[in-house]
Amino acid sequence: MRKLRNRIRTAFLAGLAVLVPLFFTFFTVAFIVNKVDRVIIPILFDLLRRLGTPPQYLRHIPGMGLALTLLFILVVGILTTNILGRKIFQLGEKILEHIPFIRGLYISAKQLVETVIFTSSAGSFKRVVMVEYPRKGVWSIAFVTSEAKGELKSHFSSPCLTLFIPTTPNPTSGLMIVVPGEEVIPLDMTVEEGIKLVVSGGLIQPGLHPNPPENGEAS
């Protein structure tokens, strides 16, 4: 009888382990879709009525609001990647940054989104190093993007690295430099830890990792 209870308990827990994540994912996605639809669809239908669209064509398809939102984001992204769109966006951004209360909300939201995007694209960074920049005796956190090749490599006698030095607290901006590999100090922290260090302005510092890499490592 005890073995049977144990088997039932094990099977029940296994079922929970499979179903709970599935239900959580399903209800979360359904909640987001419904919320977006409730906001977007009434606005869209009202606009279409004003444009003379017959009522029989105004049918609500679940997920339509979310699909239109994603399409709108894509269109805005395409517009802001060209010169004219970028200038219009920068003008609107400057106006927002001069409105007292709105300025704080906008800058905070912008930094949050840029940090998330930066973190999600951090796979292009190989590791974290320190480089002597912007002057001798001052060291900056940098991310190794690649080893210098082709024309960049031809101007140096030793292996060189291309580095990205991010700014704080917005790590999506920064500059790219090329330095000889022996002039950087490799750090053992992960790229994610390096990003947290930069974003926090040094407040979040990782602990000492065992077996740190040797200085001057070029790859």
C-alpha positions in Angstrom: 0.0 0.0 0.0 2.9 2.3 0.8 4.5 1.6 -2.5 1.3 2.4 -4.3 0.9 5.7 -2.4 4.5 6.6 -3.3 3.9 5.8 -7.0 0.8 7.9 -7.0 2.6 10.8 -5.3 5.5 10.5 -7.7 3.2 10.5 -10.7 1.2 13.4 -9.4 4.3 15.5 -8.8 5.6 14.6 -12.3 2.3 15.7 -13.7 2.6 19.0 -11.9 6.1 19.5 -13.1 4.9 19.2 -16.7 1.6 21.0 -16.5 2.3 24.0 -14.3 4.9 25.6 -16.6 2.6 24.9 -19.6 -0.5 26.5 -17.9 1.6 29.4 -16.6 3.0 30.1 -20.1 -0.4 29.8 -21.7 -2.3 32.0 -19.3 0.5 34.6 -19.3 0.4 34.8 -23.1 -3.4 34.9 -23.1 -3.4 37.7 -20.5 -1.0 39.8 -22.5 -2.9 39.2 -25.8 -6.3 40.1 -24.2 -4.9 43.2 -22.5 -3.3 44.5 -25.7 -6.5 43.7 -27.7 -8.7 45.6 -25.3 -6.6 48.7 -25.8 -5.7 48.5 -29.5 -8.9 47.0 -31.1 -11.3 49.7 -30.0 -9.0 52.4 -31.2 -8.5 50.6 -34.5 -12.2 50.0 -35.1 -13.1 53.6 -34.3 -10.5 54.8 -36.8 -11.8 52.4 -39.5 -15.4 53.5 -38.9 -14.4 57.1 -39.3 -12.8 56.1 -42.6 -16.1 54.6 -43.8 -15.3 50.9 -43.3 -18.6 48.8 -43.3 -19.4 47.2 -39.9 -19.4 43.7 -41.4 -15.7 44.0 -41.9 -14.9 45.0 -38.4 -14.4 41.6 -36.8 -12.3 41.0 -33.8 -9.7 38.2 -34.3 -8.0 37.2 -31.0 -4.3 38.4 -31.1 -5.0 41.0 -33.8 -4.1 43.8 -31.4 -0.8 42.2 -30.4 0.0 41.5 -34.1 -0.7 45.1 -35.0 1.5 46.3 -32.1 4.4 44.2 -33.2 3.9 45.5 -36.8 3.9 49.1 -35.5 7.1 48.5 -33.6 8.7 47.1 -36.7 7.6 50.1 -38.8 8.9 52.6 -36.2 12.2 50.7 -36.1 12.5 50.8 -39.9 11.7 54.6 -39.9 14.3 55.4 -37.2 17.1 53.5 -39.0 17.1 56.0 -41.9 18.6 59.6 -41.6 15.3 61.5 -41.8 13.5 59.2 -39.4 16.4 59.4 -36.9 16.4 63.2 -37.0 12.6 63.4 -36.4 13.0 60.9 -33.5 15.9 62.9 -32.0 13.8 66.1 -32.2 10.9 64.4 -30.4 13.3 63.0 -27.8 14.7 66.4 -27.1 11.2 67.8 -26.5 10.4 65.0 -24.1 13.7 65.6 -22.2 12.7 69.2 -21.5 9.4 68.4 -19.8 10.1 68.1 -16.1 8.0 65.0 -15.0 7.9 63.3 -18.4 11.7 63.6 -18.7 12.4 61.4 -15.7 9.9 58.7 -16.8 11.2 58.7 -20.4 14.9 58.5 -19.5 14.3 55.7 -16.9 12.3 53.7 -19.4 14.8 54.3 -22.2 17.7 53.1 -20.0 15.8 50.0 -18.9 14.9 49.0 -22.5 18.4 49.8 -23.8 20.0 47.7 -21.1 17.7 44.8 -21.8 18.5 45.0 -25.6 22.2 45.4 -24.8 22.2 42.3 -22.5 20.3 40.2 -25.0 22.9 41.1 -27.7 25.9 40.5 -25.4 26.6 37.2 -27.1 28.8 39.1 -29.6 31.1 39.9 -26.7 33.8 37.3 -26.0 35.0 38.4 -22.5 35.6 41.3 -20.2 38.9 43.1 -19.9 40.4 46.3 -18.4 42.2 48.7 -20.7 44.2 51.8 -19.9 41.8 54.5 -21.2 41.3 57.5 -21.6 44.8 58.2 -20.2 47.7 56.5 -18.6 46.9 55.4 -15.1 43.1 55.3 -15.6 41.5 52.0 -16.5 38.2 51.3 -18.2 36.0 48.2 -18.4 35.8 46.9 -22.0 34.4 43.9 -23.9 36.4 42.0 -26.4 34.5 41.8 -29.7 37.2 40.0 -31.8 40.8 39.7 -32.6 42.0 42.3 -35.1 42.4 40.9 -38.6 43.2 42.1 -42.1 44.1 45.8 -42.5 43.8 46.4 -38.7 46.2 43.6 -37.9 48.7 44.7 -40.6 49.6 47.9 -38.7 50.8 46.0 -35.6 53.6 43.6 -35.0 51.8 41.7 -32.2 48.2 40.3 -31.9 45.6 43.0 -31.3 42.1 43.1 -30.0 39.1 45.1 -31.0 37.4 46.4 -27.8 34.0 48.0 -27.1 34.1 50.5 -24.1 30.6 51.1 -22.9 29.3 54.2 -21.1 27.5 54.3 -17.7 24.6 54.0 -17.1 23.6 53.5 -20.8 25.9 50.6 -22.0 24.5 50.7 -25.6 26.6 53.8 -26.4 30.4 53.8 -26.3 33.4 53.5 -28.6 35.4 50.9 -30.3 39.2 50.8 -30.0 42.0 48.6 -31.2 44.8 47.7 -28.8 47.7 45.2 -28.6 46.6 42.1 -26.6 49.4 42.6 -24.0 48.1 46.0 -23.1 44.8 44.7 -21.6 44.1 43.0 -18.3 41.8 40.0 -18.8 39.1 39.6 -16.1 37.6 36.4 -15.1 34.1 37.8 -14.6 31.4 36.8 -17.1 30.0 39.2 -19.8 26.7 39.4 -17.8 28.6 40.4 -14.7 30.6 43.0 -16.7 27.3 44.5 -18.0 25.9 44.7 -14.4 29.1 46.4 -13.3 28.9 49.0 -16.0 25.1 49.7 -15.7 25.3 50.0 -11.9 28.3 52.4 -12.1 30.4 50.1 -10.1 27.9 49.4 -7.3 27.4 45.8 -8.3 30.8 44.2 -8.4 31.3 40.4 -8.9 33.4 38.5 -6.4 36.9 37.1 -7.1 36.8 34.1 -9.4 39.2 31.2 -9.0 41.9 30.7 -11.5 41.8 34.1 -13.2 43.3 34.2 -16.8 46.8 35.5 -17.3 47.4 39.1 -18.2 47.9 39.8 -21.9 45.8 36.9 -23.1 44.8 37.8 -26.7 42.0 35.4 -27.5 
